[in-house]
Amino acid sequence: MRIQISLVLALLASISFSAYAQSISSFNNGIFKESQQAEGIDQPVHISDFKANSNSSLLTSSRENPGIAFAASALIPGAGQAANGKWVRAGVYFATEVVGLIYHLDRNAKAREQEKAYEQFTHNNWSVVAYAEWLVNYSQLHSLDNDWQSLEAEILGDDPNWENTREDWNQVPISTLRNVEDQTPFIFQDRIGSNFSHELPDYGSQQYYELISKYYQYQPGWRDWYTEITSAQNQNISMYRYFWNGEDEPFDLFYEGRNRAQEFNQNYRVAGNILKLLVVNHIVSAFDALFTVQLKKSRIETETNLMKLEQFSITWHF
């Protein structure tokens, strides 16, 4: 009888222990399944991830994908920030873009307008015929052996057309003029210097408009110099020497041309600098948008890790 009772008790204990173990196993499986499901939402964030989900909108992609946010702000500064609710930063980047672009276009347009006005100014006040006549007189009075006679034969009897000096270029063979320039020295009051430093550039070129109001060599082509020196009644050799002491300073038109050229060149430089700043604004805005999304995704990852840690702790203590 005792043996039967013992067997019955052993059987009941075995059944109870099996049910208990099964309950524990089921509970643990439930916990770890939830942990594994939590692990399923852990998606790694890569800076180089520029692939957008085809099922998501551009706005959603800009919020979740760092690459899309980067591209959006690179194209339109502030776009990536706006998509992520960073309105102040978005406004700063976008306002910088608008103001900078307007100022760039304004300075560039102003420079072009001033450049055209300067070119027209030279068409009425600088003549290649006037410069060639002075060069012939200069060479003749100093008895230079620079083939000035060939140049004189080409321009003999010609006068500058101050109404439109562009027409004067039909009177002067540029190759003959340059040949004389190459062999002509600067003659000072007490010595002979080196030869002229430049050849007259082709008419209408950027270098032509720059040199005639920049280098002392081309001052005789200006209208006031021609009137007071080259075509003066009483010619003497002292009028054709370089002093470099203020006595042979260029006349007013040379300085006015120089000032006009400096003015439009300065506006071109400002416009160029503003354009560089706009490029910087695009780059900074793009990286700011990228890091904004990166930071947000890092917070999500941190919260997910904390959830996994809590689940693990519960399982451990149980």
Buried (B, 14 or more C-beta within 10 A) or exposed (E): EEEEEEEEEEEEEEEEEEEEEEEEEEEEEEBEEBBEEBEEEEEEBEEEEEEBEEEBEBEBBBBBBBBBBBBBBBEBBBBBBBBBEBEEBBEBBBEBBEEBBEBBEBBBEBBBEBBEEBBEBBBBBBBBBBBBBBBBBBBBBBEBEBBBEBBBEBBEEBBBBBEEBBEBBEBBBBEBBBBBBEBBBBBBEEEEEEEBEEBBBEBEEEEBBEBBBBEBBBBBBBBBBBBEBBBEEEBEEEBBBBEEEEEBEBBEBBBBBBEBBEBBBEBBEBBEEBBEEBEEBBEBBBBBBBBBBBEBBEEBBEEBEEBBEEBEEEBEEE
